[in-house]
Amino acid sequence: MPKSQDDGGVPNLDHFRELLNTHMERRGLRSTDQRKLIVETFFNAPNHISIEELLAEVRQQDPKVGYATVYRTLKLLTECGVAFERKFGDGLTRYELADESSHHDHLICTSCAKIIEFEEPKIEDLQEKIAARYGFELLSHKHEMYGTCAECQAKGRTQRRAGN
């Protein structure tokens, strides 16, 4: 399987395009101009983009693109392994590129919904040790920590969002 990042740490988008095209061919789906626009906009968007945010970005290029088209395209991207669907407890579903070679975890502010990505080798090592202790073959994981970011703490905003 091709690497999902080039040697400079930048995601290899051609690899993800190939995954999508193969999946679409197997399902007998056409590659429409609107779908191409949505996919390329997603590839260039920041991580953790919602359907609404992606729709707004896409509509800057083509105002005729509808919510359902963006929704179906994001579902297609998740089905074929190009995107991960993320839910951080604020009622929104967000999407990010499914780049396993750049694994990261998340800090989520329950006051302003800010999401901070981080990597911590000690956490990764500990997870492996815990899995081994229980004879568990670890395939994947997601690590999300909820709290109040530094900016909200400085502003005195520490209330919790509903559902957390």
C-alpha positions in Angstrom: 0.0 0.0 0.0 1.4 3.4 -0.9 2.5 5.7 1.9 0.0 8.4 2.8 2.7 11.0 3.3 5.6 12.0 1.2 9.0 12.3 2.7 8.4 15.9 3.8 5.5 15.0 6.1 3.0 16.4 3.7 0.0 14.1 3.0 0.2 12.4 -0.4 -3.1 13.5 -1.8 -2.7 11.4 -4.9 -2.8 8.3 -2.7 -6.2 9.5 -1.3 -7.5 10.4 -4.8 -6.6 6.8 -5.9 -8.4 5.3 -3.0 -11.5 7.4 -3.7 -11.4 6.6 -7.5 -11.0 2.9 -6.9 -13.9 2.9 -4.4 -16.1 4.9 -6.8 -15.4 2.5 -9.7 -16.3 -0.5 -7.6 -19.6 1.2 -6.7 -20.3 2.4 -10.3 -20.3 6.1 -9.3 -19.5 8.9 -11.6 -17.0 11.6 -10.8 -19.0 14.8 -11.2 -17.5 18.4 -11.3 -19.3 19.1 -8.0 -17.9 16.0 -6.3 -14.4 16.9 -7.6 -14.7 20.4 -6.2 -15.9 19.1 -2.8 -13.1 16.6 -2.6 -10.4 19.1 -3.5 -11.8 21.7 -1.2 -11.8 19.1 1.6 -8.1 18.2 0.8 -7.2 21.9 1.2 -9.3 22.6 4.3 -8.1 22.7 7.8 -8.6 19.5 9.9 -11.9 19.1 11.8 -14.1 20.7 9.2 -17.9 20.4 9.5 -20.3 19.8 6.7 -21.5 23.4 7.0 -18.0 24.8 7.0 -17.1 22.7 3.9 -20.3 23.7 2.2 -19.5 27.4 2.7 -16.0 26.9 1.3 -17.3 25.0 -1.7 -20.1 27.6 -2.4 -17.4 30.3 -2.8 -16.4 28.4 -6.0 -19.9 27.1 -7.0 -23.0 28.5 -5.3 -25.2 25.8 -6.7 -23.7 23.0 -4.6 -26.2 21.7 -2.1 -25.9 20.5 1.4 -26.9 16.9 0.4 -24.1 16.7 -2.2 -21.5 17.7 0.4 -23.0 15.3 2.9 -23.0 12.4 0.5 -19.4 13.2 -0.7 -18.1 13.2 2.9 -19.9 9.9 3.6 -18.2 8.5 0.5 -14.8 9.8 1.7 -15.3 8.1 5.0 -16.5 4.8 3.4 -13.4 4.5 1.3 -11.0 5.4 4.1 -10.0 8.9 2.8 -11.6 10.8 5.8 -12.3 10.1 9.4 -15.6 11.2 11.0 -15.1 12.9 14.4 -17.6 13.8 17.0 -16.2 15.9 19.9 -19.3 16.3 22.0 -20.6 19.6 20.7 -23.3 18.3 18.4 -21.3 18.7 15.2 -19.7 16.0 13.1 -16.3 17.0 11.8 -14.1 15.4 9.2 -10.3 15.1 8.8 -8.0 13.5 6.3 -7.5 9.8 7.3 -3.7 10.1 7.3 -2.7 7.3 9.6 1.0 8.1 9.2 0.5 11.4 11.0 -1.4 10.1 14.0 -2.4 12.7 16.6 -4.7 13.1 19.6 -7.0 15.9 20.5 -7.6 18.4 23.3 -11.1 19.8 23.1 -12.2 23.0 24.8 -15.7 22.6 26.2 -16.2 26.4 26.4 -15.2 27.5 22.9 -15.0 24.2 21.0 -11.3 24.9 20.1 -9.5 21.6 19.0 -5.8 21.3 19.6 -4.0 18.4 18.0 -1.0 16.9 19.7 1.4 14.0 19.6 2.9 12.4 22.7 5.1 9.4 22.3 4.8 8.5 26.0 1.0 8.1 25.6 1.5 6.0 22.5 4.0 3.8 24.3 1.7 3.4 27.3 -1.2 2.4 25.1 0.9 -0.3 23.5 2.0 -1.6 26.9 -1.6 -1.7 28.2 -2.8 -3.6 25.1 0.1 -6.1 25.5 -0.7 -6.6 29.2 -4.2 -7.7 28.3 -3.2 -9.7 25.2 -5.0 -7.2 23.0 -4.0 -6.6 19.4 -4.4 -2.8 19.0 -5.6 -1.8 15.6 -6.4 1.8 16.1 -7.5 4.3 18.8 -8.7 7.8 19.4 -7.7 9.9 22.3 -9.7 12.9 23.2 -9.3 15.0 26.3 -11.9 17.6 27.2 -11.3 20.7 29.3 -10.9 24.5 29.1 -8.2 26.0 26.8 -5.8 28.7 28.1 -7.7 31.5 26.3 -11.0 30.6 27.9 -9.3 30.2 31.3 -7.9 33.7 30.9 -11.3 35.0 30.1 -12.9 33.2 33.0 -15.0 31.0 30.7 -15.0 27.5 32.2 -18.6 26.4 31.7 -19.1 23.0 30.2 -21.0 22.4 27.0 -24.1 20.2 27.2 -23.4 16.5 26.7 -20.0 16.5 28.3 
